[in-house]
Amino acid sequence: MYINNDDFEKWMDKLSKKLNDIGADLKLLINTKEVFDEDEKLLDNQDLAFLLKVSYRTLQRYRTSKKLPYFMIGHKTYYRTSDVRAFVREHMELQQFKQFEKATRGDK
């Protein structure tokens, strides 16, 4: 298949505009400090499953039962650390809560 120069340039222009739009969306997500409190972090399913040592399915059960607040951006699930702290305090053992606190706060 042969693409002439004009068609190629039009295609590249469309691609460039689309990538710019995606970049702008990513900038909005990266600048979460303007949306959330200064010390607030976001965790995705992978982060939270690792920190709590549970499966993705367990996280899904917590979400479905409305025990664990969450929100979605696109098709990806996120959790606020403050919501997770409250959930862990209420539903988990003290040792697991201390491990979560240490992992999310660092050496403060």
MMTF fields as JSON, N, C-alpha, C and O atoms, coordinates in Angstrom:
{
  "mmtfVersion": "1.0.0",
  "mmtfProducer": "UNKNOWN",
  "numBonds": 431,
  "numAtoms": 432,
  "numGroups": 108,
  "numChains": 1,
  "numModels": 1,
  "chainsPerModel": [1],
  "groupsPerChain": [108],
  "chainIdList": ["A"],
  "bondAtomList": [4, 2, 8, 6, 12, 10, 16, 14, 20, 18, 24, 22, 28, 26, 32, 30, 36, 34, 40, 38, 44, 42, 48, 46, 52, 50, 56, 54, 60, 58, 64, 62, 68, 66, 72, 70, 76, 74, 80, 78, 84, 82, 88, 86, 92, 90, 96, 94, 100, 98, 104, 102, 108, 106, 112, 110, 116, 114, 120, 118, 124, 122, 128, 126, 132, 130, 136, 134, 140, 138, 144, 142, 148, 146, 152, 150, 156, 154, 160, 158, 164, 162, 168, 166, 172, 170, 176, 174, 180, 178, 184, 182, 188, 186, 192, 190, 196, 194, 200, 198, 204, 202, 208, 206, 212, 210, 216, 214, 220, 218, 224, 222, 228, 226, 232, 230, 236, 234, 240, 238, 244, 242, 248, 246, 252, 250, 256, 254, 260, 258, 264, 262, 268, 266, 272, 270, 276, 274, 280, 278, 284, 282, 288, 286, 292, 290, 296, 294, 300, 298, 304, 302, 308, 306, 312, 310, 316, 314, 320, 318, 324, 322, 328, 326, 332, 330, 336, 334, 340, 338, 344, 342, 348, 346, 352, 350, 356, 354, 360, 358, 364, 362, 368, 366, 372, 370, 376, 374, 380, 378, 384, 382, 388, 386, 392, 390, 396, 394, 400, 398, 404, 402, 408, 406, 412, 410, 416, 414, 420, 418, 424, 422, 428, 426],
  "bondOrderList": [1, 1, 1, 1, 1, 1, 1, 1, 1, 1, 1, 1, 1, 1, 1, 1, 1, 1, 1, 1, 1, 1, 1, 1, 1, 1, 1, 1, 1, 1, 1, 1, 1, 1, 1, 1, 1, 1, 1, 1, 1, 1, 1, 1, 1, 1, 1, 1, 1, 1, 1, 1, 1, 1, 1, 1, 1, 1, 1, 1, 1, 1, 1, 1, 1, 1, 1, 1, 1, 1, 1, 1, 1, 1, 1, 1, 1, 1, 1, 1, 1, 1, 1, 1, 1, 1, 1, 1, 1, 1, 1, 1, 1, 1, 1, 1, 1, 1, 1, 1, 1, 1, 1, 1, 1, 1, 1],
  "groupList": [{"groupName": "MET", "atomNameList": ["N", "CA", "C", "O"], "elementList": ["N", "C", "C", "O"], "formalChargeList": [0, 0, 0, 0], "bondAtomList": [1, 0, 2, 1, 3, 2], "bondOrderList": [1, 1, 2], "singleLetterCode": "M", "chemCompType": "L-PEPTIDE LINKING"}, {"groupName": "TYR", "atomNameList": ["N", "CA", "C", "O"], "elementList": ["N", "C", "C", "O"], "formalChargeList": [0, 0, 0, 0], "bondAtomList": [1, 0, 2, 1, 3, 2], "bondOrderList": [1, 1, 2], "singleLetterCode": "Y", "chemCompType": "L-PEPTIDE LINKING"}, {"groupName": "ILE", "atomNameList": ["N", "CA", "C", "O"], "elementList": ["N", "C", "C", "O"], "formalChargeList": [0, 0, 0, 0], "bondAtomList": [1, 0, 2, 1, 3, 2], "bondOrderList": [1, 1, 2], "singleLetterCode": "I", "chemCompType": "L-PEPTIDE LINKING"}, {"groupName": "ASN", "atomNameList": ["N", "CA", "C", "O"], "elementList": ["N", "C", "C", "O"], "formalChargeList": [0, 0, 0, 0], "bondAtomList": [1, 0, 2, 1, 3, 2], "bondOrderList": [1, 1, 2], "singleLetterCode": "N", "chemCompType": "L-PEPTIDE LINKING"}, {"groupName": "ASP", "atomNameList": ["N", "CA", "C", "O"], "elementList": ["N", "C", "C", "O"], "formalChargeList": [0, 0, 0, 0], "bondAtomList": [1, 0, 2, 1, 3, 2], "bondOrderList": [1, 1, 2], "singleLetterCode": "D", "chemCompType": "L-PEPTIDE LINKING"}, {"groupName": "PHE", "atomNameList": ["N", "CA", "C", "O"], "elementList": ["N", "C", "C", "O"], "formalChargeList": [0, 0, 0, 0], "bondAtomList": [1, 0, 2, 1, 3, 2], "bondOrderList": [1, 1, 2], "singleLetterCode": "F", "chemCompType": "L-PEPTIDE LINKING"}, {"groupName": "GLU", "atomNameList": ["N", "CA", "C", "O"], "elementList": ["N", "C", "C", "O"], "formalChargeList": [0, 0, 0, 0], "bondAtomList": [1, 0, 2, 1, 3, 2], "bondOrderList": [1, 1, 2], "singleLetterCode": "E", "chemCompType": "L-PEPTIDE LINKING"}, {"groupName": "LYS", "atomNameList": ["N", "CA", "C", "O"], "elementList": ["N", "C", "C", "O"], "formalChargeList": [0, 0, 0, 0], "bondAtomList": [1, 0, 2, 1, 3, 2], "bondOrderList": [1, 1, 2], "singleLetterCode": "K", "chemCompType": "L-PEPTIDE LINKING"}, {"groupName": "TRP", "atomNameList": ["N", "CA", "C", "O"], "elementList": ["N", "C", "C", "O"], "formalChargeList": [0, 0, 0, 0], "bondAtomList": [1, 0, 2, 1, 3, 2], "bondOrderList": [1, 1, 2], "singleLetterCode": "W", "chemCompType": "L-PEPTIDE LINKING"}, {"groupName": "LEU", "atomNameList": ["N", "CA", "C", "O"], "elementList": ["N", "C", "C", "O"], "formalChargeList": [0, 0, 0, 0], "bondAtomList": [1, 0, 2, 1, 3, 2], "bondOrderList": [1, 1, 2], "singleLetterCode": "L", "chemCompType": "L-PEPTIDE LINKING"}, {"groupName": "SER", "atomNameList": ["N", "CA", "C", "O"], "elementList": ["N", "C", "C", "O"], "formalChargeList": [0, 0, 0, 0], "bondAtomList": [1, 0, 2, 1, 3, 2], "bondOrderList": [1, 1, 2], "singleLetterCode": "S", "chemCompType": "L-PEPTIDE LINKING"}, {"groupName": "GLY", "atomNameList": ["N", "CA", "C", "O"], "elementList": ["N", "C", "C", "O"], "formalChargeList": [0, 0, 0, 0], "bondAtomList": [1, 0, 2, 1, 3, 2], "bondOrderList": [1, 1, 2], "singleLetterCode": "G", "chemCompType": "PEPTIDE LINKING"}, {"groupName": "ALA", "atomNameList": ["N", "CA", "C", "O"], "elementList": ["N", "C", "C", "O"], "formalChargeList": [0, 0, 0, 0], "bondAtomList": [1, 0, 2, 1, 3, 2], "bondOrderList": [1, 1, 2], "singleLetterCode": "A", "chemCompType": "L-PEPTIDE LINKING"}, {"groupName": "THR", "atomNameList": ["N", "CA", "C", "O"], "elementList": ["N", "C", "C", "O"], "formalChargeList": [0, 0, 0, 0], "bondAtomList": [1, 0, 2, 1, 3, 2], "bondOrderList": [1, 1, 2], "singleLetterCode": "T", "chemCompType": "L-PEPTIDE LINKING"}, {"groupName": "VAL", "atomNameList": ["N", "CA", "C", "O"], "elementList": ["N", "C", "C", "O"], "formalChargeList": [0, 0, 0, 0], "bondAtomList": [1, 0, 2, 1, 3, 2], "bondOrderList": [1, 1, 2], "singleLetterCode": "V", "chemCompType": "L-PEPTIDE LINKING"}, {"groupName": "GLN", "atomNameList": ["N", "CA", "C", "O"], "elementList": ["N", "C", "C", "O"], "formalChargeList": [0, 0, 0, 0], "bondAtomList": [1, 0, 2, 1, 3, 2], "bondOrderList": [1, 1, 2], "singleLetterCode": "Q", "chemCompType": "L-PEPTIDE LINKING"}, {"groupName": "ARG", "atomNameList": ["N", "CA", "C", "O"], "elementList": ["N", "C", "C", "O"], "formalChargeList": [0, 0, 0, 0], "bondAtomList": [1, 0, 2, 1, 3, 2], "bondOrderList": [1, 1, 2], "singleLetterCode": "R", "chemCompType": "L-PEPTIDE LINKING"}, {"groupName": "PRO", "atomNameList": ["N", "CA", "C", "O"], "elementList": ["N", "C", "C", "O"], "formalChargeList": [0, 0, 0, 0], "bondAtomList": [1, 0, 2, 1, 3, 2], "bondOrderList": [1, 1, 2], "singleLetterCode": "P", "chemCompType": "L-PEPTIDE LINKING"}, {"groupName": "HIS", "atomNameList": ["N", "CA", "C", "O"], "elementList": ["N", "C", "C", "O"], "formalChargeList": [0, 0, 0, 0], "bondAtomList": [1, 0, 2, 1, 3, 2], "bondOrderList": [1, 1, 2], "singleLetterCode": "H", "chemCompType": "L-PEPTIDE LINKING"}],
  "groupTypeList": [0, 1, 2, 3, 3, 4, 4, 5, 6, 7, 8, 0, 4, 7, 9, 10, 7, 7, 9, 3, 4, 2, 11, 12, 4, 9, 7, 9, 9, 2, 3, 13, 7, 6, 14, 5, 4, 6, 4, 6, 7, 9, 9, 4, 3, 15, 4, 9, 12, 5, 9, 9, 7, 14, 10, 1, 16, 13, 9, 15, 16, 1, 16, 13, 10, 7, 7, 9, 17, 1, 5, 0, 2, 11, 18, 7, 13, 1, 1, 16, 13, 10, 4, 14, 16, 12, 5, 14, 16, 6, 18, 0, 6, 9, 15, 15, 5, 7, 15, 5, 6, 7, 12, 13, 16, 11, 4, 7],
  "groupIdList": [1, 2, 3, 4, 5, 6, 7, 8, 9, 10, 11, 12, 13, 14, 15, 16, 17, 18, 19, 20, 21, 22, 23, 24, 25, 26, 27, 28, 29, 30, 31, 32, 33, 34, 35, 36, 37, 38, 39, 40, 41, 42, 43, 44, 45, 46, 47, 48, 49, 50, 51, 52, 53, 54, 55, 56, 57, 58, 59, 60, 61, 62, 63, 64, 65, 66, 67, 68, 69, 70, 71, 72, 73, 74, 75, 76, 77, 78, 79, 80, 81, 82, 83, 84, 85, 86, 87, 88, 89, 90, 91, 92, 93, 94, 95, 96, 97, 98, 99, 100, 101, 102, 103, 104, 105, 106, 107, 108],
  "secStructList": [7, 7, 7, 7, 2, 2, 2, 2, 2, 2, 2, 2, 2, 2, 2, 2, 2, 2, 2, 2, 2, 2, 2, 2, 2, 2, 2, 2, 2, 2, 6, 4, 4, 4, 6, 1, 7, 6, 6, 7, 7, 3, 3, 3, 2, 2, 2, 2, 2, 2, 2, 2, 6, 7, 7, 2, 2, 2, 2, 2, 2, 2, 2, 2, 6, 6, 1, 1, 7, 7, 3, 3, 3, 6, 6, 3, 3, 3, 3, 3, 2, 2, 2, 2, 2, 2, 2, 2, 2, 2, 2, 1, 7, 2, 2, 2, 2, 2, 2, 2, 2, 2, 2, 2, 2, 7, 7, 7],
  "xCoordList": [0.844, 0.0, 0.883, 1.835, 0.569, 1.343, 0.546, -0.642, 1.201, 0.578, 1.347, 2.565, 0.601, 1.303, 1.659, 1.171, 2.492, 3.046, 1.961, 2.036, 0.96, -0.113, -0.917, -1.205, -1.277, -2.023, -1.212, -1.743, 0.074, 0.947, 1.01, 0.928, 1.154, 1.226, -0.088, -0.075, -1.22, -2.52, -2.65, -3.116, -2.231, -2.286, -1.388, -1.793, -0.19, 0.748, 0.218, 0.418, -0.451, -1.039, -2.135, -2.204, -2.991, -4.042, -3.432, -3.893, -2.404, -1.731, -1.111, -1.202, -0.494, 0.126, -0.912, -0.679, -2.047, -3.122, -3.651, -3.901, -3.82, -4.31, -3.317, -3.719, -2.037, -1.013, -0.968, -0.744, -1.173, -1.232, -2.414, -2.292, -3.552, -4.731, -4.463, -4.809, -3.857, -3.525, -2.541, -2.673, -1.558, -0.587, -1.247, -0.882, -2.218, -2.935, -3.723, -3.753, -4.362, -5.092, -4.15, -4.483, -2.987, -2.007, -1.502, -1.28, -1.321, -0.889, -1.915, -1.549, -3.188, -4.227, -4.138, -4.321, -3.859, -3.746, -2.486, -2.504, -1.407, -0.149, -0.252, 0.334, -0.973, -1.098, -2.189, -3.016, -2.193, -3.223, -3.088, -4.041, -1.919, -1.761, -2.732, -3.047, -3.203, -4.182, -5.587, -6.471, -5.801, -7.106, -7.195, -8.223, -6.123, -6.101, -5.268, -4.526, -5.401, -4.571, -3.106, -2.774, -2.24, -0.808, -0.231, 0.602, -0.672, -0.11, -0.92, -0.621, -1.937, -2.791, -2.107, -1.566, -2.137, -1.596, -2.718, -3.734, -2.513, -3.444, -2.78, -1.59, -3.567, -3.092, -3.978, -5.193, -3.379, -4.189, -4.36, -3.861, -5.063, -5.319, -4.028, -3.923, -3.057, -1.808, -1.093, -0.629, -1.007, -0.363, -1.057, -0.415, -2.374, -3.128, -3.119, -2.986, -3.259, -3.21, -1.862, -1.795, -0.799, 0.537, 0.674, 1.176, 0.23, 0.369, -0.461, -0.009, -1.681, -2.561, -2.365, -2.909, -1.576, -1.34, -2.659, -2.929, -3.462, -4.729, -4.772, -3.951, -5.733, -5.882, -6.72, -7.377, -6.68, -7.518, -9.001, -9.826, -9.312, -10.7, -11.177, -12.329, -10.291, -10.643, -10.922, -11.876, -10.1, -10.359, -11.709, -12.442, -12.028, -13.318, -14.465, -15.475, -14.325, -15.368, -15.521, -16.642, -14.412, -14.478, -15.19, -15.974, -14.916, -15.579, -17.071, -17.903, -17.396, -18.8, -19.626, -20.78, -19.034, -19.752, -19.73, -20.254, -19.121, -19.031, -18.238, -18.435, -17.354, -16.472, -15.276, -14.734, -14.868, -13.663, -14.017, -14.342, -13.957, -14.252, -13.209, -12.035, -13.646, -12.764, -13.346, -14.486, -12.569, -13.083, -12.337, -11.293, -12.885, -12.297, -11.959, -12.698, -10.819, -10.43, -10.233, -9.344, -11.078, -11.074, -11.569, -12.661, -10.786, -11.157, -10.246, -10.163, -9.568, -8.616, -9.146, -9.653, -9.024, -9.541, -8.445, -7.302, -8.824, -7.893, -8.517, -9.737, -7.637, -8.054, -7.258, -6.066, -7.904, -7.197, -6.593, -7.223, -5.375, -4.726, -5.514, -5.546, -6.146, -6.934, -8.118, -8.445, -8.762, -9.865, -9.358, -10.008, -8.192, -7.627, -7.224, -7.435, -6.643, -6.283, -7.505, -7.47, -8.591, -9.826, -10.346, -10.781, -10.304, -10.751, -9.897, -10.428, -8.586, -7.679, -7.892, -7.912, -8.052, -8.309, -9.565, -9.599, -10.586, -11.878, -11.948, -12.601, -11.291, -11.508, -10.3, -10.439, -9.14, -7.954, -7.329, -7.738, -6.348, -5.624, -4.703, -4.328, -4.339, -3.458, -2.111, -1.578, -1.552, -0.244, -0.294, 0.631, -1.37, -1.5, -1.637, -1.109, -2.35, -2.481, -1.117, -0.799, -0.322, 1.007, 1.892, 2.646, 1.804, 2.576, 2.133, 2.964, 0.827, 0.305, 0.766, 1.207, 0.672, 1.12, 2.594, 2.973, 3.405, 4.843, 5.103, 5.947, 4.388, 4.595, 4.148, 4.776, 3.078, 2.551, 3.1, 3.05, 3.613, 4.126, 5.628, 6.17, 6.31, 7.778, 8.372, 7.811, 9.498, 10.23, 9.929, 10.847, 8.707, 8.356, 8.412, 8.147],
  "yCoordList": [-1.182, 0.0, 1.238, 1.337, 2.148, 3.373, 4.532, 4.683, 5.351, 6.55, 7.746, 7.845, 8.649, 9.824, 10.778, 10.637, 11.716, 12.62, 13.43, 13.616, 13.912, 14.711, 13.887, 14.352, 12.656, 11.79, 11.478, 11.452, 11.245, 10.943, 12.128, 11.947, 13.334, 14.531, 14.761, 15.158, 14.518, 14.654, 13.642, 13.968, 12.411, 11.363, 11.709, 11.54, 12.184, 12.558, 13.744, 13.809, 14.676, 15.824, 15.358, 15.813, 14.443, 13.894, 13.164, 13.311, 12.387, 11.646, 12.6, 12.373, 13.648, 14.633, 15.316, 15.503, 15.685, 16.316, 15.362, 15.768, 14.1, 13.111, 12.925, 12.847, 12.853, 12.711, 13.94, 13.812, 15.115, 16.327, 16.293, 16.692, 15.815, 15.679, 14.699, 14.97, 13.581, 12.582, 13.168, 12.95, 13.909, 14.555, 15.539, 15.614, 16.295, 17.245, 16.512, 16.943, 15.401, 14.6, 14.057, 14.059, 13.596, 13.084, 14.181, 13.935, 15.378, 16.497, 16.763, 17.051, 16.67, 16.873, 15.821, 16.132, 14.585, 13.518, 13.688, 13.425, 14.12, 14.279, 15.411, 15.319, 16.465, 17.615, 17.396, 18.279, 16.232, 15.937, 16.799, 16.903, 17.429, 18.27, 19.453, 20.033, 19.808, 20.878, 20.385, 21.191, 19.076, 18.493, 17.916, 18.048, 17.28, 16.61, 17.397, 18.306, 17.033, 17.626, 17.345, 16.426, 18.151, 18.053, 16.678, 16.159, 16.081, 14.782, 13.594, 12.45, 13.851, 12.782, 12.106, 12.769, 10.78, 9.999, 9.155, 8.901, 8.727, 7.819, 6.459, 6.353, 5.435, 4.067, 3.393, 3.591, 2.599, 1.823, 0.411, 0.114, -0.452, -1.816, -2.558, -3.225, -2.44, -3.166, -2.699, -3.517, -1.376, -0.833, -1.309, -1.775, -1.183, -1.505, -2.999, -3.397, -3.819, -5.268, -5.671, -6.527, -5.056, -5.35, -4.898, -5.647, -3.681, -3.148, -3.915, -4.16, -4.29, -4.996, -6.51, -7.239, -6.971, -8.41, -9.164, -10.18, -8.629, -9.263, -9.368, -8.772, -10.127, -10.287, -9.149, -8.403, -9.033, -8.048, -8.361, -7.456, -9.627, -10.044, -9.604, -9.205, -9.678, -9.219, -7.719, -7.258, -6.963, -5.527, -5.273, -4.365, -6.081, -5.937, -6.205, -5.503, -7.196, -7.477, -6.305, -5.946, -5.708, -4.54, -3.378, -2.669, -3.184, -2.103, -2.38, -1.5, -3.608, -3.979, -3.843, -3.417, -4.207, -4.113, -2.698, -2.448, -1.773, -0.354, -0.134, 0.867, -1.054, -0.887, -0.013, 0.676, -0.047, 0.661, 1.67, 1.277, 2.971, 3.98, 3.962, 3.681, 4.262, 4.28, 5.201, 5.65, 5.478, 6.183, 5.662, 5.021, 5.945, 5.428, 6.582, 7.558, 6.428, 7.331, 6.435, 5.584, 6.644, 5.71, 4.374, 4.29, 3.34, 2.019, 1.576, 0.385, 2.521, 2.178, 2.653, 3.769, 1.804, 2.072, 2.678, 2.221, 3.723, 4.39, 4.521, 4.534, 4.618, 4.766, 5.911, 6.052, 6.729, 7.768, 7.117, 6.274, 7.512, 6.907, 7.181, 6.331, 8.339, 8.631, 7.672, 7.237, 7.338, 6.373, 4.988, 4.264, 4.624, 3.305, 3.215, 2.185, 4.293, 4.299, 4.049, 3.232, 4.763, 4.585, 3.159, 2.558, 2.621, 1.247, 0.256, -0.651, 0.436, -0.485, -0.397, -1.423, 0.813, 0.968, 0.218, -0.421, 0.303, -0.273, -1.78, -2.489, -2.279, -3.662, -4.591, -5.793, -4.077, -4.925, -4.974, -4.252, -5.827, -5.951, -4.755, -4.085, -4.487, -3.382, -3.505, -2.507, -4.708, -4.914, -4.544, -3.919, -4.93, -4.614, -3.105, -2.545, -2.454, -0.997, -0.326, 0.605, -0.784, -0.203, -0.4, 0.5, -1.563, -1.815, -0.881, -0.355, -0.68, 0.215, 1.642, 2.326, 2.097, 3.443, 3.634, 4.647, 2.671, 2.752, 2.808, 3.577, 2.006, 1.94, 3.21, 3.617, 3.841, 5.006, 6.326, 7.316, 6.382, 7.641, 7.746, 8.849, 6.646, 6.69, 6.865, 6.385, 7.546, 7.71, 9.051, 9.701, 9.47, 10.758, 10.664, 11.648],
  "zCoordList": [0.0, 0.0, 0.0, 0.775, -0.849, -0.977, -0.386, -0.671, 0.439, 1.011, 0.471, 0.611, -0.15, -0.67, 0.473, 1.594, 0.173, 1.177, 1.887, 3.102, 1.159, 1.762, 2.769, 3.872, 2.378, 3.29, 4.544, 5.654, 4.346, 5.476, 6.44, 7.655, 5.901, 6.749, 7.488, 8.653, 6.834, 7.501, 8.632, 9.723, 8.356, 9.366, 10.555, 11.706, 10.288, 11.35, 12.154, 13.367, 11.489, 12.184, 13.151, 14.293, 12.674, 13.543, 14.737, 15.869, 14.475, 15.538, 16.552, 17.759, 16.073, 16.949, 17.836, 19.03, 17.266, 18.05, 19.116, 20.251, 18.75, 19.71, 20.859, 22.02, 20.541, 21.58, 22.479, 23.683, 21.923, 22.738, 23.701, 24.859, 23.217, 24.084, 25.225, 26.375, 24.91, 25.928, 26.935, 28.139, 26.441, 27.322, 28.268, 29.441, 27.768, 28.625, 29.704, 30.857, 29.331, 30.319, 31.384, 32.569, 30.971, 31.926, 32.853, 34.039, 32.33, 33.174, 34.264, 35.404, 33.927, 34.927, 36.032, 37.209, 35.649, 36.646, 37.487, 38.69, 36.872, 37.585, 38.597, 39.676, 38.282, 39.172, 40.216, 40.445, 40.844, 41.833, 43.075, 43.848, 43.297, 44.478, 44.436, 45.475, 43.246, 43.137, 43.466, 43.755, 43.427, 43.682, 45.09, 45.753, 45.547, 46.841, 47.835, 47.464, 49.107, 50.143, 49.844, 49.095, 50.44, 50.153, 50.487, 49.744, 51.607, 52.01, 51.498, 51.84, 50.688, 50.153, 48.975, 48.09, 48.976, 47.869, 47.281, 47.929, 46.046, 45.4, 45.262, 44.965, 45.481, 45.308, 44.274, 44.271, 43.4, 42.467, 43.038, 44.123, 42.309, 42.792, 43.108, 44.137, 42.227, 42.411, 43.68, 44.475, 43.863, 45.067, 46.336, 47.277, 46.343, 47.554, 47.857, 49.014, 46.834, 47.044, 47.633, 48.515, 47.149, 47.665, 49.117, 49.955, 49.418, 50.772, 51.803, 52.922, 51.408, 52.345, 52.308, 53.137, 51.331, 51.147, 50.937, 51.577, 50.02, 49.636, 48.116, 47.42, 47.612, 46.168, 45.583, 46.309, 44.261, 43.576, 43.816, 43.944, 43.873, 44.108, 45.495, 45.661, 46.483, 47.831, 47.817, 48.444, 47.109, 46.991, 46.329, 46.722, 45.325, 44.652, 45.622, 45.589, 46.471, 47.481, 48.45, 48.809, 48.874, 49.759, 49.082, 49.714, 47.792, 47.057, 46.911, 47.135, 46.533, 46.31, 47.579, 47.533, 48.716, 49.991, 50.556, 51.642, 49.814, 50.19, 51.474, 52.163, 51.793, 52.951, 52.61, 53.474, 51.343, 50.911, 49.816, 48.695, 50.134, 49.108, 47.994, 48.234, 46.788, 45.625, 44.571, 44.688, 43.551, 42.38, 41.167, 41.286, 40.009, 38.78, 37.839, 37.714, 37.191, 36.107, 34.905, 34.877, 33.914, 32.782, 33.298, 33.858, 33.117, 33.61, 34.745, 35.047, 35.37, 36.424, 37.77, 37.89, 38.775, 40.108, 40.979, 40.98, 41.724, 42.629, 44.018, 44.179, 45.011, 46.4, 47.014, 46.741, 47.841, 48.597, 49.837, 50.476, 50.169, 51.341, 52.62, 53.51, 52.729, 53.936, 54.061, 55.166, 52.94, 52.965, 53.341, 54.095, 52.811, 53.101, 54.569, 55.209, 55.106, 56.536, 57.404, 58.324, 57.102, 57.874, 57.736, 58.718, 56.529, 56.299, 57.102, 57.743, 57.062, 57.753, 59.258, 59.938, 59.788, 61.225, 61.644, 62.695, 60.816, 61.166, 60.93, 61.696, 59.892, 59.467, 59.567, 59.342, 59.892, 59.885, 61.281, 62.189, 61.423, 62.674, 62.878, 61.916, 64.129, 64.465, 63.766, 63.282, 63.706, 63.071, 61.589, 61.071, 60.911, 59.488, 59.292, 58.331, 60.212, 60.137, 60.293, 59.554, 61.234, 61.441, 60.207, 59.836, 59.576, 58.363, 57.24, 56.5, 57.118, 56.082, 56.343, 55.42, 57.575, 57.936, 57.586, 56.998, 57.944, 57.66, 56.148, 55.689, 55.394, 53.955, 53.24, 52.262, 53.708, 52.996, 53.501, 52.771, 54.698, 55.239, 55.147, 55.228, 54.983, 54.917, 56.298, 57.283, 56.379, 57.653, 58.313, 58.813, 58.329, 58.95, 60.444, 61.134]
}
